[in-house]
Amino acid sequence: MIKNIIFDFGDIFINLDKQGTYKAMAALGVTEITEEMMEVYHQYEKGLMTTENFIDFFFIKFNIPKKDLINAWNAVLLDFPKRRLDFLTELVEDKKYRLFLLSNTNDLHIKWVQNSLGKSFYNTFKNSFEQFYLSHEIHFRKPDTEIYEFVLKQNNLIANETLFVDDLKENTDSAKQLDIKTWNLNPKEEDVTQLFSKNYFN
């Protein structure tokens, strides 16, 4: 029986243009993503690098204005449909499940989200969860299994009583290794509001 639900954020609640940053960087003249750039990105997403140092890395490497770099970085982020917040609010009111957020989210992105959604919407969203785990704050990132072990241990969750909802198969695959139930949601065909039409709760 499912007692706990762990939700991802991007393309689960907030819509993403997964190619948005690549397209924006290409428009600024950066057409190749190197291993070094990916390593810097992963370090930043784990909170092991400051925002200032992250932006400086690209500024020094490509001599692109910092404001343009920040805008390009945030180009991946789109809208957050209110129906999903309403769905989450109903889930909270039901009090049947312990709810958690677990997202690979960095400092620049979460600040953009806060400004974009507005204080009331964002706080309603954040306060819906027992714990609100962002990778840059806990220094782990998906799909590393240690991030799921951290959440399970911190909250005394039993893996096979826990459902993890994420749009990336590599993330749900790694969670499965720990016996966590998973829904690899396809954002092109499915919506988180369809959660109870699935077979996880029968």
N, C-alpha and C positions, 0 to 999 in steps of 0.2 A: 504493500500500500504506500502510495506517495504521500509524504508528510511535509516535504520541503521542496521549494522550487527556486532554482538559481537561474536568473535571467542575464543574458548578455544585453548590451545597450544598442550598439550600432546595427542597423537593419533588423532589429527586433522592436525597439521603440522609436528611435530616431532613424529616419531614412538617410542612406548614404549614397554618394556617387563615388564608388570605389576607385574609379579612374580619375576623379576630380583633381587630386593633387598632381598626379602624373601629367595630366593635360595642362594644368596651370604652370607647372615647372617647365614643360616643353615650350610653352608660349614665352617663357622667360629665357629660353635658350638652353635649358638643361634637358637633354634628350636621352641620356644614359644613366641608369641607376646602378651604381657600383656596389660591390660587397662592402666597401668602407662606409658608404652612405647608409646601407641597411643596418650595419653594426651600430652606427651612431643613432639611428632611429630606434633600434631596440634598446640601447642604453637609455635614451631619453624616455621611452615608454615605460621603462622600469624605474624611472625616477633616479637613475644613477648619473644624470647629467642635468644641469640647470637649463632653464629655457634660454637664458642669455648665452650660455655656451653652445647650445644647440643651434640657435640662430647665427651666432658668430661663425660656426663651422661652415655653414653654407655661404654666408656673406664673404668670408675670406676666400673660400674656394671658387666662388662664381662671381663675386663682386655685384651681387644683386641687392638693391635697396631692401633694408630689413622689413619695411612695411609690406613690400611686394612678396617677400618670402613668407611672412605670417599669413597674408591673404591666400597664397597658394597652398600653404599647409592646411588651412581651414576649408579649402574648396571641397573637401570630401564630405563635409557636413551639410545636410539639407534640412527638411522640416520634420516636425514631430507631430503626427496626426493626433488630434484630441481624443479620437475614439479609443486610442490605445491607453491614454491616461485614464479615461473613464472605465475601461476594462480593468485596469490595475486597481483603481479605487474600489471597484466592486469586489475584487479579489481580497483586498484588505478588509473590507467590511464583513465578508463571509467568515473570516478568522479560522478558516479550515487548514491553512498552510502557513508555514514559516517562509517568508519571502526574502530573497537576497539578490543583490546586483553584483555581477562580476564582469568587469569590462577592461579590455586593453585600451585605456584612455590616458592621454598625457595632459600636462598642465595647460598648454595652449588650447587644446580642444575643449576641455571642460570649461574654461573661461568663456570661450565662444558660445558654448551651449547655454551657460548661465545668462549671458547677455542677450542671446537670441530668444530664449524662452520667456525671460522675465522672471522676477523673483518668486512670484506666487506659483506659477506653473512649475518651475524647477523645484521649489521646496515641497510642493505636493508630491511630485515624482520621487524625490529623494527620500522623503519621510515615509513613503509607502513600504520601504524595505527595513528589515531588522538590521541588516548591515549593508553598506554601500561601498563595495570594494572596487577601487580604481588601481590599475597596475602601477601607476607612478607613485602611488601612496604606500603600497604594500611591497613594492620591489620584486614582484613576480609578474610574469606575463604568460598568457596562453600561447601555445598549447602545452607548455611545460607542465607535467603532472604535479609538480610541487605546488602549483597555485591551487589546485583542487584539494590536495592534501591539507594545505593551510586552511582553507575554508571549512572543510569537514572537521578538522581538529579544533579550530577556534570556536566552533559552534556546537560541538558534540553531535554532529549529524551522522546518521547511518547511511552509507553510500547507496544501498539498494532501496532506500526510502526517499531518495533524492532525485529529482528530475532537473536536468540542465538543458536550457534552451539557448541555442547558438546557431548563427547562420553559416559558420565555417566548419566543414567536415573535419578538418585537422583538429579542431578544438573539441568537437564531440567525440571523435575517435580516441583522443587521449583521456577524456573523462571516463569513457567506457572501460578503459584499462583498470580503473579503480572500482568497477562495478556500479558506477553511477548510471542511472537511466538517462537517456538523452533524446532530444528532439532536434535534429539538424534541419532547422526551418529554412525553406527556400523562399527568400523575400520576393521573388518574381511571381510566385504562385500561391504563397501562403501568408497568413497574417497571425501575429501572436494572439489576436482576439479569437482565433479558432482553436485555442488550446484545448478546450473541453470537448471538441468534436473528434479529438484523437483518442487512442485507446489506452492512454497511460493511467487513466483513473478508474477503469472498469474492474 
